[in-house]
Amino acid sequence: DAEAGPDGSDIDGTVHFVFQPDEENGRGAQAMIDDGLLERFPMDAVYGMHNLPGLAVGRFATRPGPFTAYEERFEIEIHGRGGHASAPERTIDPLVAGAHVVLALQSIVSRALAPQDHGVVSVTELVTDGAPNIIPTTVTIRGDVRGYEEHVSDAIRTRMGAIVEGTAAAHGATATLRYERAFEPTVNTAAEVEVAARAVGGVAGAEIDTEHEPMGFSEDFAQLLQHRPGCFVLMGNGTEGSHGATLHNPSYDFNDDALPFGVAYWTGLVRDVLGSR
């Protein structure tokens, strides 16, 4: 039975449904917290869910500890002296310096992190104010960093700063680095993972992997877990066709066959925590 009693008589407690805005930009959860969410709607624990293409319908995944990564974003500006492409000796070419920076950033994970530490550094944009016949004055490099632990974040930020400053100076240019945290890591608490596992265990045909590998993407729900214990789970969306297409892929389609499993999970979780004794 996946449905609660019509009058709520089998539930001894309060369930708050949190509809989170602006999740993709990582600002919604913190905005609600700043607006008094946890004071206005007191709660002992928080639970979240996201569907996962590539995981079979009826399968769930989670883990205690870090489950999804933090995201940090960086912007590097390299300033040189632009000029005509026919006279490069009269310029300080920030594009050459920028190219060296991009290549050097690829060494951070392999040379600044221990083999057991997980980190990703991705350069995603390189923009100049040049033209086909003009050497630019400014080059802007943007990108994305992922990881799970704070010492990894510190190591990447420190090494990136040294690379940017030193490489720009070696080419006679100057540079600035802006580096900021966009998402916190999603860190599940062990007791709430056990609650989630019991809830899935009560759903006919469902299974849960409570030792799933950490995921490389980021989740704004992590902000709530900074303030309350809880668990974030992934629910299978299917493995074939548009149901198995990666999130944000234009071919992706939510699998309606997963809905009964999601409903049964939530009602089972509420009954497990708040069911009348």
Sequence and secondary structure as in RCSB ss.txt:
>XXXX:A:sequence
DAEAGPDGSDIDGTVHFVFQPDEENGRGAQAMIDDGLLERFPMDAVYGMHNLPGLAVGRFATRPGPFTAYEERFE
IEIHGRGGHASAPERTIDPLVAGAHVVLALQSIVSRALAPQDHGVVSVTELVTDGAPNIIPTTVTIRGDVRGYEE
HVSDAIRTRMGAIVEGTAAAHGATATLRYERAFEPTVNTAAEVEVAARAVGGVAGAEIDTEHEPMGFSEDFAQLL
QHRPGCFVLMGNGTEGSHGATLHNPSYDFNDDALPFGVAYWTGLVRDVLGSR
>XXXX:A:secstr
  S  TT TTB S       SSTTTT HHHHHHHTTHHHHS  S EEEEEEETTS TTEEE  SEEEE EEEEEE
EEEE B EETT GGGSB HHHHHHHHHHHHTHHHHHHS TTS EEEEEEEEEES BTTEE SEEEEEEEEEESSH
HHHHHHHHHHHHHHHHHHHHTT EEEEEEEEEE  EEE HHHHHHHHHHHHTSTT EEETT   BSS  TTHHHH
TTS EEEEEEE  SSGGGSS TT TT    GGGHHHHHHHHHHHHHHHHB  
